[in-house]
Amino acid sequence: MNFAPLWADGPVISVHALAALAAFAIGASQLAMRKGTARHRFVGWVWVSLMAVVALSSFWIHEFRVFGPFSPIHILSILTLATLVYAVRSARAGRIAAHKSAMTFLFLLAIMLTGAFTLLPGRTMHAVLFGG
């Protein structure tokens, strides 16, 4: 693994990618962790914070321009932020099934699916993981 391509893309993309990588690792462990504990809540807040960083930082990334400086991925960022709020409110209101569903949706869509697209040839994370 060579992080040089990531650092070369500048601080915004570096922060975005590192937060996403951390969110992937923490999210995967969170899914396996016992639910409802203080540890689950703490790790959950860390994950929510990381996801917010990923979503917010995306607004300063403009590799694909479709709508002015924005692209369809920015719609996902808005959806992510809204879903984070919904999921946290659901947990606080005791709507655990809704909370679980929203968080699982975010992990699968915003981390796993979009993360897979970052591994395509020509993308920075492809260069980080596979070289060239």
C-alpha positions as CSV (number, residue, x, y, z in Angstrom):
1,M,0.0,0.0,0.0
2,N,1.4,3.4,-1.1
3,F,-0.3,6.5,0.3
4,A,1.7,8.9,-1.9
5,P,-1.1,9.2,-4.5
6,L,-3.5,10.1,-1.7
7,W,-1.2,12.8,-0.2
8,A,-0.6,14.1,-3.8
9,D,-4.4,14.7,-4.2
10,G,-4.4,17.4,-1.4
11,P,-5.7,17.7,2.1
12,V,-9.4,17.5,1.3
13,I,-9.3,14.2,-0.5
14,S,-6.8,12.9,2.1
15,V,-9.1,13.7,5.0
16,H,-12.1,12.4,3.0
17,A,-10.4,9.1,2.2
18,L,-8.9,8.5,5.6
19,A,-12.3,9.3,7.3
20,A,-13.9,6.8,4.9
21,L,-11.4,4.1,5.6
22,A,-11.8,4.6,9.4
23,A,-15.6,4.6,8.9
24,F,-15.3,1.3,7.0
25,A,-13.2,-0.3,9.8
26,I,-15.3,1.0,12.6
27,G,-18.6,0.4,10.9
28,A,-17.7,-3.2,10.2
29,S,-16.7,-3.8,13.8
30,Q,-19.8,-2.0,15.0
31,L,-22.0,-4.3,13.0
32,A,-20.4,-7.3,14.8
33,M,-20.5,-5.7,18.2
34,R,-23.1,-6.3,20.8
35,K,-25.8,-3.6,20.5
36,G,-27.2,-1.2,23.1
37,T,-24.1,-1.0,25.3
38,A,-22.2,2.1,26.3
39,R,-19.4,0.9,24.0
40,H,-21.9,0.6,21.1
41,R,-23.1,4.1,21.7
42,F,-19.5,5.5,21.9
43,V,-18.3,3.7,18.8
44,G,-21.5,4.7,17.1
45,W,-20.9,8.4,17.8
46,V,-17.4,8.0,16.4
47,W,-18.8,6.4,13.3
48,V,-21.4,9.1,12.9
49,S,-18.7,11.8,13.2
50,L,-16.5,10.1,10.6
51,M,-19.5,9.7,8.2
52,A,-20.3,13.4,8.7
53,V,-16.7,14.3,7.8
54,V,-16.8,12.0,4.7
55,A,-20.1,13.6,3.6
56,L,-19.2,17.2,4.3
57,S,-15.7,17.0,2.8
58,S,-17.2,15.7,-0.4
59,F,-18.6,19.1,-1.1
60,W,-15.0,20.3,-1.7
61,I,-14.2,17.5,-4.1
62,H,-15.2,18.2,-7.7
63,E,-13.6,15.6,-9.9
64,F,-16.9,14.8,-11.7
65,R,-18.9,17.9,-12.6
66,V,-22.4,17.4,-13.7
67,F,-24.4,20.2,-12.0
68,G,-22.0,23.1,-11.9
69,P,-19.3,22.0,-9.6
70,F,-21.4,19.1,-8.2
71,S,-22.1,15.6,-9.3
72,P,-24.6,12.9,-8.4
73,I,-22.3,11.7,-5.6
74,H,-23.1,15.0,-3.8
75,I,-26.8,13.9,-3.6
76,L,-25.5,10.9,-1.7
77,S,-23.7,13.2,0.7
78,I,-26.9,15.1,1.4
79,L,-28.7,11.7,1.8
80,T,-26.0,10.6,4.2
81,L,-26.2,13.6,6.4
82,A,-30.0,13.4,6.5
83,T,-29.9,9.7,7.3
84,L,-27.4,10.2,10.1
85,V,-29.7,12.6,11.7
86,Y,-32.7,10.3,11.2
87,A,-30.8,7.3,12.6
88,V,-29.6,9.1,15.7
89,R,-33.1,10.5,16.4
90,S,-34.5,7.0,15.8
91,A,-32.2,5.5,18.4
92,R,-32.9,8.3,20.9
93,A,-36.7,7.8,20.4
94,G,-36.4,4.0,20.9
95,R,-37.1,3.2,17.3
96,I,-34.3,0.7,17.2
97,A,-35.4,-1.1,14.1
98,A,-35.5,2.2,12.2
99,H,-32.1,3.1,13.6
100,K,-30.6,-0.3,12.6
101,S,-32.1,-0.1,9.2
102,A,-30.8,3.4,8.5
103,M,-27.3,2.7,9.8
104,T,-27.0,-0.6,7.8
105,F,-28.2,1.3,4.7
106,L,-25.5,3.9,5.2
107,F,-22.8,1.3,5.7
108,L,-23.8,-0.6,2.6
109,L,-24.5,2.3,0.3
110,A,-22.3,5.1,1.5
111,I,-19.3,3.0,2.5
112,M,-19.3,-0.3,0.7
113,L,-20.9,0.6,-2.7
114,T,-19.3,4.0,-3.2
115,G,-16.0,2.6,-1.7
116,A,-16.0,-0.1,-4.4
117,F,-16.2,2.7,-7.1
118,T,-13.1,4.3,-5.6
119,L,-11.2,1.1,-6.5
120,L,-11.7,1.4,-10.2
121,P,-8.5,1.9,-12.3
122,G,-7.6,5.5,-12.6
123,R,-8.9,6.5,-9.2
124,T,-6.7,7.5,-6.3
125,M,-7.6,4.6,-4.0
126,H,-6.9,2.1,-6.8
127,A,-3.4,3.7,-7.0
128,V,-3.0,3.5,-3.2
129,L,-4.0,-0.1,-2.9
130,F,-2.8,-1.6,-6.2
131,G,-0.2,0.9,-7.5
132,G,-0.1,2.9,-10.7
